[in-house]
């Protein structure tokens, strides 16, 4: 069994679950980084074609992620 910590709570999991959780965590970090880079593009900025979607969907997700770290 492996011990992992999620939101301050320790869990014991089988190795396959630990590997899956690690992979998901790494993918989430990569997606977060990609979204941050996208935020610098003018299409997401004020007056940009994708601004409404950025404000409604992406920005809240990034803020939530920041609060959880």
N, C-alpha and C positions, 0 to 999 in steps of 0.2 A: 504494500500500500504506500501511497505517496500522500504527504500532507501538503495542502495548498491553502492559501489565505485569500478570502474574497470579502471585501468590505469589512475587514477587521475580525472575521470569524474564520477559524481553522476548520478544514474538512479533510477527511481521509478518503482518497479515491484510488481506483485501480490505475495502473500506468497508462492504459489507453485513454482514460478520461483526462488524466493530467496532460497528456500530449495534445489532445483535442483542445482543451482549454488554453494551452500555450499557443497553439496555432491560431485560434480565434483572437486571442489577445494581440498577437503580432499583426494579424490582418487588420484589426481595428486601428491599431497605431498607424499602419501604412495608409489606411483610408483617411484618417484624421489629418495626417501630413499632406495628403493630396488635396483635401478640401481647403486647407489653409493656403496652399499654393494657388488654388483656383480663385480664392478670395481676392487675390491681387490683380486678377484679370478685369479689364474695363467692362466686360459684358456683365459682370456681377456687381459692378459699382453703381453709384447713383446715375440714373438715366439709362443704365444698361438693359439689354434685352432680357437677361435672366435675373435681374435685381429682385423682383417680387418673390420668385422661388427661393432665392438665397435667404432673404429675410424670413420667409415663412417656414422653410424646412431646414436649411443647413445651419444658419446662425444659431437657432435654439439647440441643435444637437451639439455644436461645438461648445456652447456655453455650459450645457449639462455635463459634457465630458470634462471641462475645466473644473467644475465644481466637485466632481467625483474624485479628482486627483489630489 
